[in-house]
């Protein structure tokens, strides 16, 4: 970096700059924005350097560099080039004060070429860029403390103990008193809101006020200093804090291309959160400003967020980030604040359009875009929905989309909002009688419903287009429609649950009910109605599948495993056991037993039992032990012999 400063002759100009230098993990950009806005309101010519940029960076700086070097020395790294460009512009413009935000870390950052800033500040610290700065808060704090300079006042905000101890130790080594500032008291703003939204901004505003106050004091501008015991801040401070603007940080942007009668139909809520901590803060802010009873401050008073407004997430992050840490934090925090997303869009940062704005057009030659990372984000999102039910009862298969460029995603949002606007004052949900917006519209039998209202009127279960039945505008799932109708035999809207038809209705069904099979069948076992789905027919008798079981052991039977005796069901095992001793096999051995009876009647006449000899007893014993098949064969043989 020193070589580039020497080539560009920036060493002396940088030394003359009156710099406010700010490092940190979260809030350093907002702190710099507040500080610059206050100083500008005080009448100073200011320069502000923050990163990353939200829009395209101009290429005019590259020409300045090549004019100085002749192109022999390689270009500096991207961020170093931007820092050099900022120093060059600040020097040429002769600014009164330069407010610099550290890009990464602090100790080795490109902005740390400033050897003698007027004041330094360190905003909230957390885990970020751990692959470069370290895996612990102590290591990260050590890198951030690299901007502290000997003899230069330093300020910070309340930090975790591990980080604070490192900051204090480094300040002690340099002989610098490290002062900890508290969040700004809203009462000091004289009922004016901060220009940057979110409760967390009061912490950043408090740090900015301390930095500006010290800068003014060290530069001899005592007439506009903030007095510690003053109830309110000086007017210049209040004006600067309330007019501060940082694009992409808790920013609310109504879309001018989609307007309804009284308010904007499409509102973008923008934030650059990229760590779990900042994602939680972002989710709290978004939940707060979109709450139904929330009144927007300042110039957004005229905006109205409808009670039925759809919440759509437009998301992307760099591949070095872990979506498994970011997205769960976003969903959980929103859910805790009573907010759920209806849809999610995943899109790469790069725009494939020639320019931004309403006149943007796609390039003449279509460029193939790698969407593998966006598809990975979508899979993580849908996995969270399956586990946490993160949407308003929406089907996860339609709860997210991937677009190949940001303009295409915005185009889809605008078309959806316009379609929503065209139907929002016409369609009323047949179930709840509330307005149905296009994105939430479901039409069945030409009747509009909210997707969440498309439910069975009996069991309240969610219906789909292939699983519903309706009668006179009343919705039923197919199961309850058939069951309830078959119980009453009528198409009345309100089906009684659990009521039984009287005996006359059971005997003389209506013509309409006779169309449906199964309404008159009764189970032979339990005497209750048998519906087709649970019906079994054996030997001309109807049974419930659950009633088709052995009368002795209670085991369920099948067509191949049952036997019956006098209309009573048995499994084959119990049937043989129970009837072997009695010798009664009426159902199975009817022909054989009938023949045996005829033989006994015609040829055997016994007036009284005769005394049996041992041979007869032994034969009888063998006959008792014979199997049913052997008995049948013996009877047949006797017939033939006789």
C-alpha positions as CSV (number, residue, x, y, z in Angstrom):
1,X,0.0,0.0,0.0
2,X,2.9,2.4,0.8
3,X,4.2,1.9,-2.7
4,X,1.0,3.0,-4.3
5,X,0.7,6.0,-2.0
6,X,4.2,7.1,-3.0
7,X,3.4,6.7,-6.7
8,X,0.2,8.6,-6.4
9,X,1.8,11.3,-4.2
10,X,-0.8,10.8,-1.5
11,X,1.4,10.5,1.6
12,X,1.3,14.2,2.5
13,X,-2.4,14.8,1.5
14,X,-3.4,11.8,3.7
15,X,-1.4,13.2,6.6
16,X,-3.3,16.5,6.3
17,X,-6.7,14.9,6.4
18,X,-8.8,15.3,9.6
19,X,-9.9,11.7,9.9
20,X,-12.6,9.9,12.0
21,X,-11.6,6.2,11.8
22,X,-14.2,3.5,12.7
23,X,-13.8,-0.3,12.9
24,X,-16.1,-3.0,14.1
25,X,-18.1,-6.0,13.1
26,X,-21.6,-4.6,13.1
27,X,-22.7,-1.0,12.9
28,X,-19.5,0.6,11.8
29,X,-21.1,1.8,8.5
30,X,-24.1,3.2,10.3
31,X,-21.8,4.9,12.8
32,X,-19.8,6.6,10.0
33,X,-23.0,7.6,8.3
34,X,-24.4,9.3,11.4
35,X,-21.1,11.0,12.1
36,X,-20.7,12.4,8.6
37,X,-24.3,13.6,8.5
38,X,-23.8,15.4,11.8
39,X,-20.6,17.1,10.7
40,X,-22.2,18.1,7.4
41,X,-25.1,19.6,9.3
42,X,-22.6,21.6,11.3
43,X,-21.4,23.2,8.0
44,X,-18.3,21.2,7.3
45,X,-17.1,19.9,3.9
46,X,-17.2,16.2,4.5
47,X,-15.9,13.0,2.8
48,X,-17.4,9.6,3.6
49,X,-15.8,6.3,2.6
50,X,-17.8,3.1,3.4
51,X,-18.0,-0.3,1.8
52,X,-19.2,-2.3,0.1
53,X,-20.9,-0.3,-2.6
54,X,-24.5,-0.9,-3.4
55,X,-24.4,0.3,-7.0
56,X,-21.8,0.0,-9.7
57,X,-18.5,1.8,-9.0
58,X,-17.5,4.3,-11.7
59,X,-14.4,3.5,-13.8
60,X,-13.0,7.0,-13.8
61,X,-10.5,6.2,-11.0
62,X,-8.7,3.6,-13.2
63,X,-7.6,6.3,-15.6
64,X,-6.2,8.4,-12.8
65,X,-4.1,5.5,-11.7
66,X,-2.8,4.7,-15.2
67,X,-1.8,8.3,-15.9
68,X,0.4,8.2,-12.8
69,X,2.0,4.8,-13.3
70,X,2.1,4.4,-17.1
71,X,0.6,0.9,-16.6
72,X,3.9,-0.7,-15.6
73,X,2.9,-1.5,-12.1
74,X,0.1,-4.0,-11.6
75,X,-3.3,-2.7,-10.3
76,X,-3.8,-2.9,-6.6
77,X,-6.3,-5.2,-5.1
78,X,-9.9,-4.2,-5.5
79,X,-10.5,-2.7,-2.0
80,X,-7.1,-1.1,-1.9
81,X,-7.8,0.6,-5.2
82,X,-11.1,2.0,-3.9
83,X,-9.4,3.3,-0.7
84,X,-6.7,5.0,-2.9
85,X,-9.4,6.5,-5.0
86,X,-11.2,7.8,-1.9
87,X,-8.0,9.4,-0.6
88,X,-7.3,11.0,-4.0
89,X,-10.8,12.5,-4.2
90,X,-10.8,13.7,-0.6
91,X,-7.4,15.3,-1.2
92,X,-8.4,17.0,-4.4
93,X,-11.7,18.2,-2.9
94,X,-10.0,19.5,0.2
95,X,-12.5,18.2,2.6
96,X,-12.6,19.5,6.2
97,X,-13.2,16.0,7.6
98,X,-12.9,12.5,6.2
99,X,-14.9,9.7,7.9
100,X,-13.4,6.3,7.1
101,X,-15.0,2.9,7.6
102,X,-12.6,0.0,7.9
103,X,-13.1,-2.6,5.2
104,X,-11.9,-5.8,6.9
105,X,-10.3,-6.2,10.3
106,X,-8.3,-3.0,11.1
107,X,-4.7,-3.7,11.7
108,X,-3.9,-4.6,8.0
109,X,-6.8,-2.7,6.4
110,X,-6.1,-0.4,3.5
111,X,-7.6,2.5,5.5
112,X,-5.1,2.1,8.3
113,X,-2.5,4.0,6.3
114,X,-3.8,7.0,8.3
115,X,-1.1,7.5,11.0
116,X,-2.7,10.2,13.0
117,X,-6.6,10.3,13.0
118,X,-8.4,12.8,15.1
119,X,-10.5,10.1,16.9
120,X,-11.1,6.4,16.6
121,X,-14.1,4.3,17.3
122,X,-14.9,0.5,17.5
123,X,-18.5,-0.5,17.1
124,X,-20.1,-3.9,18.2
125,X,-17.8,-6.9,17.7
126,X,-18.9,-10.4,16.7
127,X,-18.0,-13.4,14.7
128,X,-17.3,-12.6,11.0
129,X,-14.6,-13.2,8.5
130,X,-13.2,-15.8,10.9
131,X,-11.1,-17.4,8.2
132,X,-9.0,-14.2,8.2
133,X,-9.5,-12.5,11.6
134,X,-9.5,-15.6,13.9
135,X,-11.8,-18.0,15.5
136,X,-12.3,-16.3,18.9
137,X,-13.7,-12.9,19.9
138,X,-10.3,-12.1,21.4
139,X,-8.5,-12.6,18.2
140,X,-11.1,-10.6,16.2
141,X,-10.9,-7.8,18.8
142,X,-7.1,-7.8,18.5
143,X,-7.4,-7.2,14.7
144,X,-10.0,-4.4,15.2
145,X,-7.8,-2.7,17.9
146,X,-5.1,-2.3,15.2
147,X,-6.6,1.1,14.3
148,X,-5.9,2.5,17.8
149,X,-3.1,5.1,17.7
150,X,-1.0,6.5,20.5
151,X,-2.4,9.7,21.8
152,X,-5.6,9.4,19.8
153,X,-8.9,9.3,21.8
154,X,-10.8,6.1,21.4
155,X,-14.4,5.1,22.0
156,X,-16.3,1.8,21.9
157,X,-19.7,0.4,22.8
158,X,-20.5,-2.3,25.4
159,X,-18.7,-5.5,24.2
160,X,-18.6,-9.1,25.3
161,X,-16.1,-9.5,28.1
162,X,-13.6,-11.5,26.0
163,X,-13.5,-8.7,23.4
164,X,-13.5,-5.8,25.8
165,X,-10.5,-7.1,27.8
166,X,-8.5,-7.2,24.6
167,X,-9.5,-3.7,23.6
168,X,-8.7,-2.3,27.0
169,X,-5.3,-4.1,27.0
170,X,-4.4,-2.6,23.6
171,X,-5.5,0.9,24.6
172,X,-3.5,0.6,27.8
173,X,-0.4,-0.3,25.9
174,X,-0.8,2.8,23.7
175,X,-1.6,5.0,26.7
176,X,-5.1,5.7,25.3
177,X,-8.1,6.0,27.6
178,X,-10.8,3.7,26.0
179,X,-14.2,5.2,26.8
180,X,-17.4,3.1,26.6
181,X,-20.4,5.0,25.4
182,X,-24.1,3.9,25.9
183,X,-27.0,4.0,23.5
184,X,-28.4,7.4,22.7
185,X,-31.4,8.4,24.7
186,X,-34.3,9.0,22.3
187,X,-35.4,12.0,24.5
188,X,-32.2,13.8,23.4
189,X,-33.6,13.9,19.9
190,X,-36.5,16.2,20.8
191,X,-39.1,13.8,19.4
192,X,-37.2,13.5,16.1
193,X,-36.7,9.9,14.7
194,X,-33.3,8.6,13.6
195,X,-32.7,8.6,9.9
196,X,-31.7,4.9,10.0
197,X,-34.4,2.6,11.3
198,X,-34.1,0.0,14.0
199,X,-33.7,0.0,17.8
200,X,-30.0,-1.1,17.3
201,X,-29.3,2.3,15.6
202,X,-29.5,4.1,18.9
203,X,-26.2,2.3,19.9
204,X,-24.5,3.4,16.7
205,X,-25.9,7.0,17.1
206,X,-24.5,7.2,20.6
207,X,-21.0,6.2,19.3
208,X,-21.3,8.7,16.5
209,X,-22.2,11.6,18.8
210,X,-19.2,10.8,21.0
211,X,-16.8,10.7,18.0
212,X,-18.2,13.9,16.5
213,X,-18.1,15.7,19.9
214,X,-14.4,14.7,20.3
215,X,-13.5,15.7,16.8
216,X,-15.1,19.2,17.3
217,X,-13.3,19.6,20.6
218,X,-9.9,18.7,19.2
219,X,-10.4,20.9,16.2
220,X,-11.4,23.9,18.4
221,X,-15.1,24.2,17.4
222,X,-16.3,24.6,21.0
223,X,-19.4,26.7,20.0
224,X,-21.3,23.6,18.8
225,X,-20.2,21.0,21.3
226,X,-22.7,18.8,23.0
227,X,-22.8,19.5,26.7
228,X,-22.9,16.4,28.7
229,X,-25.7,17.5,31.0
230,X,-27.9,19.0,28.3
231,X,-31.4,17.5,28.0
232,X,-31.3,17.5,24.2
233,X,-28.6,17.5,21.6
234,X,-27.6,20.6,19.7
235,X,-29.9,21.3,16.7
236,X,-27.1,20.4,14.2
237,X,-26.7,17.0,15.9
238,X,-30.5,16.3,15.8
239,X,-30.7,17.4,12.2
240,X,-27.7,15.2,11.2
241,X,-29.0,12.1,13.0
242,X,-32.6,12.5,11.6
243,X,-31.4,13.1,8.0
244,X,-28.8,10.4,7.9
245,X,-29.3,7.9,5.0
246,X,-27.4,4.7,4.2
247,X,-28.7,2.8,1.3
248,X,-29.3,-0.9,1.9
249,X,-29.3,-0.7,5.7
250,X,-32.8,-0.9,7.2
251,X,-34.0,1.1,4.1
252,X,-37.7,1.3,3.1
253,X,-38.2,1.9,-0.6
254,X,-41.8,2.1,-2.1
255,X,-41.8,1.1,-5.7
256,X,-43.1,4.1,-7.7
257,X,-44.1,1.8,-10.6
258,X,-46.7,-0.1,-8.7
259,X,-49.1,2.3,-7.0
260,X,-52.7,1.9,-5.8
261,X,-55.2,4.6,-4.9
262,X,-54.0,5.4,-1.4
263,X,-50.6,3.7,-0.9
264,X,-47.8,1.8,-2.5
265,X,-48.7,-1.8,-3.4
266,X,-45.1,-2.9,-3.5
267,X,-42.7,-1.9,-0.8
268,X,-39.0,-3.1,-0.5
269,X,-37.4,-3.4,2.9
270,X,-33.7,-3.5,2.3
271,X,-30.9,-4.6,4.6
272,X,-27.4,-6.0,4.2
273,X,-27.4,-8.3,7.2
274,X,-24.8,-11.1,6.7
275,X,-24.1,-12.5,10.1
276,X,-26.4,-14.4,12.6
277,X,-26.4,-11.4,14.9
278,X,-27.2,-8.8,12.2
279,X,-29.7,-11.2,10.7
280,X,-31.6,-11.3,14.1
281,X,-31.5,-7.5,14.3
282,X,-32.8,-7.2,10.7
283,X,-35.6,-9.7,11.4
284,X,-36.7,-7.7,14.5
285,X,-36.7,-4.5,12.5
286,X,-38.7,-6.0,9.6
287,X,-41.2,-7.5,12.0
288,X,-41.6,-4.2,13.8
289,X,-42.1,-2.0,10.7
290,X,-44.5,-4.4,9.0
291,X,-46.7,-5.0,12.1
292,X,-50.3,-4.1,11.5
293,X,-50.5,-1.5,14.2
294,X,-47.1,0.0,13.5
295,X,-47.1,3.6,12.4
296,X,-44.2,4.5,10.2
297,X,-42.2,7.7,11.2
298,X,-41.1,10.6,9.1
299,X,-41.8,10.7,5.4
300,X,-43.3,7.2,5.4
301,X,-46.4,8.3,7.3
302,X,-48.4,8.1,4.2
303,X,-47.6,4.4,3.6
304,X,-50.0,1.8,4.7
305,X,-49.2,-1.8,5.1
306,X,-52.4,-3.8,4.4
307,X,-53.6,-6.4,6.9
308,X,-53.5,-9.0,4.2
309,X,-50.1,-8.0,2.7
310,X,-47.9,-10.8,1.5
311,X,-44.4,-11.0,3.0
312,X,-41.9,-12.2,0.3
313,X,-38.2,-12.8,1.1
314,X,-35.7,-11.7,-1.6
315,X,-32.4,-13.2,-0.5
316,X,-28.8,-13.9,-1.5
317,X,-25.5,-14.2,0.3
318,X,-22.0,-15.0,-0.7
319,X,-20.9,-18.6,-0.8
320,X,-18.4,-18.0,2.1
321,X,-21.5,-17.5,4.3
322,X,-23.2,-20.3,6.0
323,X,-27.0,-20.3,5.2
324,X,-27.5,-22.9,7.8
325,X,-26.8,-20.2,10.4
326,X,-28.4,-17.2,8.6
327,X,-31.7,-18.5,7.4
328,X,-32.8,-20.3,10.6
329,X,-32.0,-17.2,12.6
330,X,-34.1,-15.1,10.2
331,X,-37.1,-17.5,10.3
332,X,-37.0,-18.0,14.1
333,X,-36.8,-14.3,14.9
334,X,-39.6,-13.4,12.6
335,X,-41.7,-16.2,14.0
336,X,-41.1,-15.0,17.5
337,X,-42.4,-11.6,16.4
338,X,-45.5,-13.1,14.8
339,X,-44.4,-12.8,11.2
340,X,-44.1,-15.5,8.5
341,X,-43.0,-15.4,4.9
342,X,-45.4,-16.4,2.2
343,X,-42.8,-16.8,-0.5
344,X,-39.0,-16.7,-1.0
345,X,-36.9,-15.7,-4.0
346,X,-33.3,-16.6,-4.4
347,X,-31.3,-14.6,-6.9
348,X,-27.6,-13.9,-7.6
349,X,-26.2,-10.4,-7.0
350,X,-25.0,-9.9,-10.5
351,X,-27.4,-8.2,-12.9
352,X,-27.4,-9.4,-16.5
353,X,-29.1,-6.1,-17.6
354,X,-27.3,-3.3,-19.3
355,X,-28.3,-0.7,-16.8
356,X,-30.6,-0.2,-13.8
357,X,-33.9,1.6,-13.9
358,X,-37.2,1.3,-15.8
359,X,-35.4,1.4,-19.2
360,X,-33.2,-1.6,-18.4
361,X,-32.9,-4.2,-21.1
362,X,-31.3,-7.6,-21.2
363,X,-28.0,-8.1,-23.1
364,X,-28.1,-9.0,-26.8
365,X,-26.3,-12.3,-26.1
366,X,-27.7,-14.4,-23.3
367,X,-25.1,-15.3,-20.7
368,X,-25.2,-18.6,-19.0
369,X,-25.5,-18.0,-15.2
370,X,-24.4,-20.5,-12.6
371,X,-27.3,-20.8,-10.2
372,X,-26.0,-23.8,-8.2
373,X,-25.5,-21.6,-5.1
374,X,-29.0,-20.2,-5.3
375,X,-30.4,-23.7,-5.6
376,X,-28.5,-24.7,-2.5
377,X,-30.0,-21.7,-0.6
378,X,-33.5,-22.8,-1.8
379,X,-32.9,-26.4,-0.5
380,X,-31.9,-25.0,2.9
381,X,-35.0,-22.8,3.0
382,X,-37.4,-25.6,2.0
383,X,-35.8,-27.9,4.5
384,X,-36.4,-25.3,7.2
385,X,-40.0,-25.0,6.1
386,X,-40.6,-28.8,6.4
387,X,-39.2,-28.8,9.9
388,X,-40.5,-25.5,11.3
389,X,-43.6,-24.9,9.2
390,X,-42.2,-21.4,8.4
391,X,-44.9,-20.4,6.0
392,X,-48.6,-19.5,6.4
393,X,-49.7,-23.1,5.6
394,X,-48.3,-22.8,2.1
395,X,-47.1,-25.8,0.2
396,X,-43.3,-25.8,0.2
397,X,-43.1,-26.8,-3.4
398,X,-44.6,-23.4,-4.3
399,X,-43.0,-21.5,-1.5
400,X,-39.8,-20.5,-3.2
401,X,-38.3,-19.7,-6.6
402,X,-34.9,-19.1,-8.1
403,X,-34.3,-16.3,-10.6
404,X,-31.2,-15.8,-12.7
405,X,-31.0,-12.0,-12.2
406,X,-32.3,-9.4,-9.9
407,X,-34.2,-7.4,-12.6
408,X,-36.2,-10.6,-13.4
409,X,-37.1,-11.1,-9.8
410,X,-38.2,-7.5,-9.5
411,X,-40.2,-7.8,-12.7
412,X,-42.0,-10.8,-11.2
413,X,-42.7,-8.9,-8.0
414,X,-44.2,-6.0,-9.9
415,X,-46.4,-8.2,-12.1
416,X,-47.6,-10.0,-9.0
417,X,-48.4,-6.8,-7.2
418,X,-50.2,-5.4,-10.2
419,X,-52.3,-8.5,-10.6
420,X,-52.9,-8.4,-6.9
421,X,-54.0,-4.7,-7.2
422,X,-56.4,-5.5,-10.1
423,X,-58.3,-8.1,-8.0
424,X,-57.9,-6.7,-4.5
425,X,-61.0,-4.6,-4.7
426,X,-63.2,-7.2,-6.4
427,X,-62.8,-10.7,-5.1
428,X,-64.0,-11.7,-1.6
429,X,-63.2,-15.0,0.0
430,X,-66.3,-17.2,0.1
431,X,-65.2,-18.5,3.5
432,X,-64.2,-15.4,5.5
433,X,-65.7,-12.7,3.3
434,X,-62.4,-10.8,3.2
435,X,-60.5,-9.4,0.2
436,X,-58.6,-12.0,-1.7
437,X,-55.3,-10.7,-3.3
438,X,-54.1,-12.3,-6.4
439,X,-51.1,-14.1,-4.9
440,X,-53.4,-15.7,-2.3
441,X,-56.3,-16.5,-4.6
442,X,-57.6,-20.0,-5.2
443,X,-60.7,-20.5,-7.3
444,X,-62.9,-23.6,-7.0
445,X,-66.2,-23.9,-8.9
446,X,-65.7,-20.2,-10.0
447,X,-65.8,-19.2,-6.3
448,X,-62.7,-17.3,-4.8
449,X,-61.1,-18.4,-1.6
450,X,-57.9,-17.6,0.3
451,X,-55.6,-20.6,0.2
452,X,-55.6,-20.7,4.0
453,X,-59.5,-20.7,4.0
454,X,-59.8,-23.6,1.5
455,X,-60.7,-26.1,4.2
456,X,-63.2,-28.9,5.0
457,X,-66.2,-27.4,6.9
458,X,-66.4,-30.6,9.0
459,X,-62.8,-31.5,10.0
460,X,-61.2,-28.1,9.1
461,X,-58.5,-29.9,7.2
462,X,-56.7,-28.1,4.4
463,X,-58.0,-29.0,0.9
464,X,-56.4,-29.1,-2.5
465,X,-58.0,-29.0,-5.9
466,X,-58.0,-32.7,-6.2
467,X,-59.2,-33.6,-2.7
468,X,-62.3,-31.4,-2.2
469,X,-66.1,-31.8,-2.7
470,X,-68.6,-29.1,-2.4
471,X,-72.4,-28.7,-2.2
472,X,-74.1,-25.4,-2.4
473,X,-70.8,-23.6,-1.8
474,X,-69.9,-25.6,1.4
475,X,-66.5,-27.4,1.2
476,X,-65.8,-30.9,2.4
477,X,-63.0,-33.3,2.0
478,X,-64.0,-36.3,0.0
479,X,-63.8,-38.7,2.9
480,X,-66.2,-36.7,5.1
481,X,-68.5,-35.8,2.1
482,X,-69.1,-39.5,1.4
483,X,-69.4,-40.5,5.0
484,X,-71.7,-37.7,6.1
485,X,-73.8,-38.0,3.0
486,X,-74.2,-41.7,3.3
487,X,-75.4,-41.4,6.9
488,X,-78.2,-39.0,5.9
489,X,-78.9,-39.8,2.3
490,X,-79.3,-36.1,1.6
491,X,-77.3,-33.2,0.2
492,X,-78.0,-30.8,3.1
493,X,-75.2,-28.4,4.0
494,X,-75.0,-29.2,7.7
495,X,-74.5,-32.9,8.1
496,X,-75.2,-34.2,11.6
497,X,-72.2,-36.0,13.1
498,X,-72.8,-39.4,14.8
499,X,-76.6,-39.5,14.2
500,X,-78.4,-42.6,13.2
501,X,-81.1,-42.8,10.7
502,X,-84.4,-44.1,12.0
503,X,-85.5,-47.6,11.2
504,X,-87.9,-46.6,8.5
505,X,-85.2,-44.7,6.6
506,X,-83.0,-47.8,6.9
507,X,-85.7,-50.0,5.5
508,X,-86.9,-47.7,2.8
509,X,-84.0,-45.6,1.4
510,X,-84.6,-42.7,-0.9
511,X,-84.1,-43.1,-4.6
512,X,-81.1,-40.8,-4.4
513,X,-79.4,-42.7,-1.6
514,X,-80.0,-46.0,-3.4
515,X,-77.6,-44.9,-6.1
516,X,-74.7,-45.2,-3.7
517,X,-73.7,-48.8,-3.0
518,X,-73.1,-50.0,0.5
519,X,-75.7,-47.8,2.2
520,X,-78.0,-50.8,3.1
521,X,-75.4,-53.5,3.9
522,X,-75.1,-54.5,7.5
523,X,-72.2,-56.4,9.1
524,X,-73.3,-60.0,10.0
525,X,-71.0,-59.8,13.1
526,X,-71.8,-56.3,14.6
527,X,-75.0,-55.5,12.7
528,X,-73.7,-52.0,11.8
529,X,-73.6,-50.4,8.3
530,X,-70.8,-51.6,6.1
531,X,-69.3,-49.1,3.6
532,X,-67.6,-50.2,0.4
533,X,-64.1,-49.4,1.6
534,X,-64.3,-51.7,4.6
535,X,-66.6,-54.4,3.2
536,X,-65.9,-58.1,2.9
537,X,-68.4,-60.6,1.5
538,X,-68.1,-64.3,2.4
539,X,-70.7,-67.0,1.6
540,X,-73.3,-64.3,0.8
541,X,-72.8,-62.5,4.1
542,X,-71.3,-59.0,4.6
543,X,-68.6,-58.2,7.2
544,X,-66.4,-55.3,8.2
545,X,-62.8,-56.2,7.7
546,X,-62.2,-55.6,11.4
547,X,-65.2,-57.9,12.3
548,X,-64.0,-60.8,10.1
549,X,-62.2,-62.6,12.9
550,X,-62.2,-65.9,14.8
551,X,-65.0,-66.1,17.3
552,X,-62.8,-68.2,19.6
553,X,-59.3,-66.6,19.5
554,X,-60.2,-63.1,18.0
555,X,-57.5,-63.4,15.3
556,X,-58.2,-61.6,12.0
557,X,-59.2,-63.9,9.1
558,X,-58.7,-63.9,5.3
559,X,-60.4,-65.7,2.5
560,X,-58.0,-68.5,2.7
561,X,-57.7,-68.9,6.5
562,X,-61.3,-69.0,7.7
563,X,-63.9,-71.8,8.5
564,X,-67.4,-71.4,9.6
565,X,-69.9,-73.4,11.6
566,X,-73.6,-72.4,11.8
567,X,-72.7,-68.9,10.7
568,X,-69.9,-68.5,13.3
569,X,-66.4,-67.8,12.1
570,X,-63.3,-69.6,13.2
571,X,-59.7,-69.8,12.1
572,X,-58.8,-73.2,10.8
573,X,-56.6,-74.1,13.8
574,X,-59.4,-73.4,16.4
575,X,-62.0,-75.0,14.1
576,X,-60.2,-78.4,14.1
577,X,-59.4,-78.2,17.8
578,X,-63.0,-77.4,18.9
579,X,-64.8,-79.9,16.6
580,X,-62.5,-82.8,16.6
581,X,-63.7,-84.1,19.9
582,X,-67.4,-83.8,19.1
583,X,-67.0,-85.2,15.6
584,X,-69.2,-82.6,14.1
585,X,-67.8,-81.4,10.7
586,X,-71.1,-80.2,9.2
587,X,-69.7,-77.5,7.0
588,X,-66.6,-79.2,5.6
589,X,-67.7,-82.9,5.6
590,X,-71.4,-82.6,4.8
591,X,-71.5,-85.2,2.0
592,X,-69.5,-87.7,4.0
593,X,-71.4,-87.3,7.2
594,X,-74.8,-87.6,5.4
595,X,-73.7,-90.8,3.8
596,X,-72.6,-92.1,7.2
597,X,-75.9,-91.4,8.7
598,X,-77.8,-93.3,6.0
599,X,-75.6,-96.3,6.5
600,X,-76.1,-96.4,10.2
601,X,-79.9,-96.1,9.8
602,X,-80.2,-98.9,7.2
603,X,-77.8,-101.6,8.5
604,X,-77.1,-101.0,12.2
605,X,-79.9,-101.4,14.7
606,X,-78.8,-101.6,18.3
607,X,-81.4,-101.8,21.1
608,X,-79.0,-101.5,23.9
609,X,-75.2,-101.2,24.1
610,X,-73.4,-104.4,24.0
611,X,-70.3,-105.2,26.0
612,X,-67.3,-104.4,23.9
613,X,-64.4,-106.8,23.8
614,X,-60.8,-105.6,24.0
615,X,-60.4,-105.6,20.3
616,X,-63.4,-103.4,19.8
617,X,-62.2,-101.0,22.5
618,X,-58.8,-100.7,20.8
619,X,-60.4,-100.1,17.4
620,X,-62.6,-97.4,18.9
621,X,-59.6,-95.8,20.5
622,X,-57.8,-95.8,17.2
623,X,-60.9,-94.3,15.5
624,X,-61.0,-91.5,18.0
625,X,-57.4,-90.6,17.4
626,X,-57.9,-90.7,13.6
627,X,-57.8,-87.4,11.7
628,X,-61.0,-86.0,10.1
629,X,-59.8,-87.1,6.7
630,X,-59.2,-90.6,8.0
631,X,-62.7,-90.7,9.5
632,X,-64.3,-89.6,6.2
633,X,-62.3,-92.3,4.3
634,X,-63.4,-94.9,6.8
635,X,-67.1,-94.0,6.4
636,X,-66.9,-94.2,2.7
637,X,-65.1,-97.6,2.8
638,X,-67.9,-98.9,5.1
639,X,-70.5,-97.8,2.6
640,X,-68.7,-99.6,-0.3
641,X,-68.2,-102.7,1.8
642,X,-71.8,-102.8,2.8
